[in-house]
């Protein structure tokens, strides 16, 4: 993905990405009004996922890094979307959680080879929990089956809503979605491609063999992910600025993004020089 990176660039971009994580956490420690205040647990989970990405990168767990990148991306998209979407969508997000938590008190799996049930004794009746009956009905189909997705709006359409209702750059979201989502999905589903794409055997530009060559091949991917995911956190922070006094935090975040952009561009120019000479 992109040019051949270097360990030094990866460390620099990781450091700036971690700076964005800490700035995001700094932001949610402050009073935030309305939706932003209600979404603090989701935003905190986003930063935790970001920290985990750094751990995977430092340990050379390239495949797992891409898998978890999908979770980071979807959480970032959801946070931004929930800050600007219609009230009906916003309410669906929380209503889905209420009914899902209740359904999971009684889990059952049946197959031709047997069945398994895990349930909680003395679970409360839905009528005893305000709003639960409505939530269960909202996420039950006409055939009586559970509706698993909290929204019918796909990720691309969520990005369109975000960018039409905020100054966020659509390219950052779309670039991240295009770059990792399919690889991450294949890895999660354990297809042959998904289990092996990170070693570069399906990529024509791959050079060399062995573990060192694999690590070198993946440095470009990791550099790109830290760069783009830093941009996503900048988008989150800038949108949170509409709900609280985050002026200095927003400025520090934008500054970190500019520094990451300069470092990435400079490294790309250096990488291109031998071919252009």
C-alpha positions as CSV (number, residue, x, y, z in Angstrom):
1,X,0.0,0.0,0.0
2,X,1.8,3.1,-1.1
3,X,5.6,3.4,-1.0
4,X,8.1,1.3,0.9
5,X,8.2,3.0,4.3
6,X,10.9,2.8,7.1
7,X,10.9,2.0,10.8
8,X,11.7,5.6,11.6
9,X,8.6,6.9,9.7
10,X,6.4,4.3,11.3
11,X,7.6,5.4,14.8
12,X,7.0,9.0,14.0
13,X,3.5,8.5,12.6
14,X,2.6,6.1,15.4
15,X,3.7,8.8,17.9
16,X,1.5,11.4,16.2
17,X,-1.4,8.9,16.1
18,X,-1.0,8.4,19.8
19,X,-1.0,12.1,20.3
20,X,-4.4,12.2,18.6
21,X,-5.6,9.4,20.9
22,X,-4.5,11.4,24.0
23,X,-6.1,14.6,22.6
24,X,-9.3,12.7,22.0
25,X,-9.3,11.4,25.6
26,X,-8.5,14.9,26.8
27,X,-11.5,16.1,24.9
28,X,-14.0,13.7,26.4
29,X,-12.8,14.5,29.9
30,X,-14.3,17.9,29.4
31,X,-18.0,18.7,29.7
32,X,-19.6,18.0,26.4
33,X,-23.2,18.8,25.6
34,X,-26.0,16.8,24.0
35,X,-25.1,13.8,21.8
36,X,-21.3,14.2,22.4
37,X,-21.7,13.7,26.1
38,X,-23.9,10.6,25.6
39,X,-21.3,9.1,23.2
40,X,-18.3,9.4,25.5
41,X,-18.2,5.6,26.1
42,X,-18.1,4.9,22.4
43,X,-15.4,7.5,21.9
44,X,-13.3,6.1,24.7
45,X,-13.6,2.6,23.1
46,X,-12.4,4.1,19.8
47,X,-9.2,5.4,21.6
48,X,-8.7,2.0,23.2
49,X,-8.9,0.3,19.8
50,X,-6.3,2.8,18.6
51,X,-3.9,1.9,21.4
52,X,-4.4,-1.8,20.5
53,X,-3.4,-1.0,16.9
54,X,-0.1,0.3,18.1
55,X,0.6,-2.8,20.1
56,X,-0.2,-5.1,17.1
57,X,2.1,-3.0,14.9
58,X,5.0,-3.1,17.3
59,X,4.7,-6.9,17.6
60,X,4.5,-7.4,13.8
61,X,1.0,-8.9,13.9
62,X,0.2,-7.4,10.5
63,X,-2.8,-9.5,9.6
64,X,-4.4,-8.9,13.0
65,X,-3.6,-5.2,12.7
66,X,-5.7,-4.9,9.5
67,X,-8.6,-6.9,11.1
68,X,-8.7,-4.5,14.1
69,X,-8.4,-1.5,11.8
70,X,-11.9,-2.3,10.5
71,X,-13.3,-2.0,14.1
72,X,-11.4,1.3,14.5
73,X,-12.7,2.6,11.2
74,X,-16.4,1.7,11.9
75,X,-16.2,3.2,15.4
76,X,-14.9,6.4,14.0
77,X,-17.5,6.5,11.3
78,X,-20.3,5.8,13.8
79,X,-19.2,8.5,16.2
80,X,-19.1,11.1,13.6
81,X,-22.4,9.9,12.0
82,X,-24.2,9.8,15.4
83,X,-23.2,13.4,16.0
84,X,-25.0,14.7,12.9
85,X,-27.6,12.1,11.9
86,X,-31.4,12.5,12.2
87,X,-32.9,12.0,15.7
88,X,-34.6,8.7,14.5
89,X,-31.2,7.2,13.6
90,X,-29.6,8.4,16.8
91,X,-32.3,6.9,18.9
92,X,-32.1,3.6,17.0
93,X,-28.4,3.3,18.1
94,X,-29.3,3.2,21.8
95,X,-32.6,1.3,21.3
96,X,-30.6,-1.4,19.5
97,X,-28.3,-1.8,22.5
98,X,-31.1,-2.1,25.0
99,X,-32.8,-4.9,23.1
100,X,-29.5,-6.7,22.2
101,X,-28.4,-6.8,25.8
102,X,-31.7,-8.3,26.9
103,X,-31.7,-10.9,24.1
104,X,-28.3,-12.0,25.0
105,X,-29.5,-13.0,28.5
106,X,-30.9,-16.1,26.8
107,X,-28.7,-17.5,24.0
108,X,-29.5,-20.6,22.0
109,X,-27.7,-22.3,19.1
110,X,-29.3,-25.4,17.5
111,X,-27.8,-27.6,14.8
112,X,-28.0,-31.1,13.4
113,X,-25.3,-32.2,15.8
114,X,-26.8,-30.7,18.9
115,X,-27.9,-27.6,20.7
116,X,-26.5,-25.2,23.3
117,X,-28.4,-22.8,25.6
118,X,-26.9,-20.2,27.8
119,X,-29.4,-18.3,29.9
120,X,-29.7,-16.1,33.0
121,X,-32.0,-17.3,35.7
122,X,-34.8,-15.0,36.8
123,X,-34.3,-12.6,34.0
124,X,-36.6,-9.6,34.3
125,X,-39.7,-9.4,32.1
126,X,-39.4,-6.9,29.2
127,X,-42.4,-5.0,30.6
128,X,-40.4,-4.2,33.8
129,X,-37.8,-2.2,31.9
130,X,-38.8,1.1,30.4
131,X,-38.6,1.2,26.6
132,X,-37.5,-2.4,26.3
133,X,-40.8,-3.8,24.7
134,X,-40.6,-1.0,22.1
135,X,-37.0,-1.7,21.4
136,X,-37.6,-5.4,21.0
137,X,-40.5,-4.7,18.6
138,X,-38.3,-2.3,16.6
139,X,-35.7,-5.0,16.0
140,X,-38.0,-7.9,15.3
141,X,-38.9,-8.6,11.7
142,X,-42.5,-9.4,10.5
143,X,-41.4,-13.1,10.5
144,X,-40.5,-12.9,14.2
145,X,-36.7,-12.9,13.7
146,X,-34.2,-10.5,15.2
147,X,-33.0,-7.6,13.1
148,X,-29.2,-7.6,13.8
149,X,-28.1,-4.3,12.3
150,X,-28.8,-1.1,14.2
151,X,-29.2,0.9,11.0
152,X,-30.1,0.4,7.4
153,X,-27.7,3.1,6.4
154,X,-24.5,1.6,5.0
155,X,-21.0,2.9,5.7
156,X,-20.6,4.9,2.5
157,X,-24.0,6.5,3.0
158,X,-23.0,7.3,6.6
159,X,-19.9,9.0,5.3
160,X,-22.0,11.0,2.9
161,X,-24.2,12.2,5.7
162,X,-21.2,13.1,7.9
163,X,-19.6,15.2,5.1
164,X,-22.9,16.9,4.1
165,X,-23.5,18.1,7.6
166,X,-20.0,18.9,8.8
167,X,-16.7,20.3,7.4
168,X,-15.1,16.9,7.5
169,X,-13.2,15.7,4.4
170,X,-14.9,12.8,2.8
171,X,-11.7,11.6,1.1
172,X,-10.1,10.6,4.4
173,X,-13.0,8.3,5.3
174,X,-13.4,6.9,1.8
175,X,-9.7,6.3,1.4
176,X,-9.5,4.3,4.7
177,X,-12.7,2.4,3.8
178,X,-11.4,1.4,0.4
179,X,-7.9,0.5,1.6
180,X,-8.7,-1.8,4.5
181,X,-12.3,-2.9,4.7
182,X,-12.3,-5.8,2.2
183,X,-8.9,-7.1,3.4
184,X,-10.1,-7.0,7.0
185,X,-13.4,-8.8,6.1
186,X,-11.5,-11.5,4.3
187,X,-9.2,-12.0,7.3
188,X,-12.1,-12.1,9.7
189,X,-13.8,-14.8,7.6
190,X,-10.5,-16.8,7.3
191,X,-10.5,-17.1,3.6
192,X,-7.1,-18.1,2.0
193,X,-6.7,-14.6,0.8
194,X,-7.6,-13.2,4.2
195,X,-5.0,-15.4,5.9
196,X,-2.2,-14.6,3.6
197,X,-2.6,-11.2,1.9
198,X,-0.3,-9.5,4.5
199,X,2.7,-11.5,3.2
200,X,2.4,-9.9,-0.2
201,X,2.1,-13.1,-2.3
202,X,-0.9,-11.7,-4.2
203,X,0.7,-8.3,-4.9
204,X,2.8,-7.9,-8.0
205,X,5.1,-5.3,-6.4
206,X,6.3,-7.5,-3.6
207,X,10.1,-7.9,-3.5
208,X,12.1,-10.6,-1.7
209,X,11.1,-13.5,0.5
210,X,11.3,-14.4,4.2
211,X,10.2,-12.7,7.4
212,X,12.3,-9.6,6.9
213,X,10.8,-9.1,3.5
214,X,7.3,-9.5,4.9
215,X,8.0,-6.9,7.7
216,X,9.4,-4.4,5.1
217,X,6.4,-4.9,2.9
218,X,4.0,-4.1,5.7
219,X,5.8,-1.0,6.9
220,X,4.1,1.0,4.0
221,X,0.7,-0.3,5.1
222,X,1.3,0.6,8.8
223,X,2.6,4.1,7.9
224,X,-0.6,4.7,5.8
225,X,-2.9,3.4,8.5
226,X,-1.3,5.6,11.3
227,X,-1.5,8.6,9.0
228,X,-5.1,8.1,7.9
229,X,-6.4,7.0,11.4
230,X,-4.8,10.1,12.8
231,X,-6.9,12.1,10.4
232,X,-10.0,10.3,11.5
233,X,-9.3,11.2,15.1
234,X,-8.8,14.8,14.1
235,X,-12.2,14.7,12.4
236,X,-13.7,13.3,15.7
237,X,-12.1,16.0,17.7
238,X,-13.1,18.8,15.4
239,X,-16.7,17.6,15.5
240,X,-16.6,17.3,19.3
241,X,-15.5,21.0,19.3
242,X,-19.1,21.9,18.4
243,X,-20.3,20.5,21.7
244,X,-17.8,21.9,24.2
245,X,-14.8,24.2,24.9
246,X,-12.2,22.3,22.9
247,X,-10.5,25.2,21.2
248,X,-6.9,24.3,22.2
249,X,-7.4,20.6,21.7
250,X,-8.8,21.1,18.2
251,X,-5.8,23.3,17.3
252,X,-3.3,20.7,18.7
253,X,-5.0,18.0,16.7
254,X,-4.8,19.9,13.5
255,X,-1.1,20.7,14.2
256,X,-0.4,16.9,14.7
257,X,-2.1,16.1,11.4
258,X,-0.1,18.7,9.5
259,X,3.1,17.3,10.9
260,X,2.1,13.8,9.9
261,X,1.3,14.9,6.4
262,X,4.6,16.6,6.0
263,X,6.5,13.6,7.2
264,X,4.6,11.2,4.9
265,X,5.0,13.5,1.9
266,X,8.8,13.9,2.5
267,X,9.3,10.2,2.8
268,X,7.3,9.6,-0.4
269,X,9.5,12.1,-2.2
270,X,12.7,10.4,-1.0
271,X,11.3,7.0,-2.0
272,X,10.5,8.3,-5.5
273,X,13.9,9.9,-6.2
274,X,15.8,6.8,-7.3
275,X,13.1,5.9,-9.9
276,X,12.9,9.5,-11.2
277,X,16.7,10.1,-11.4
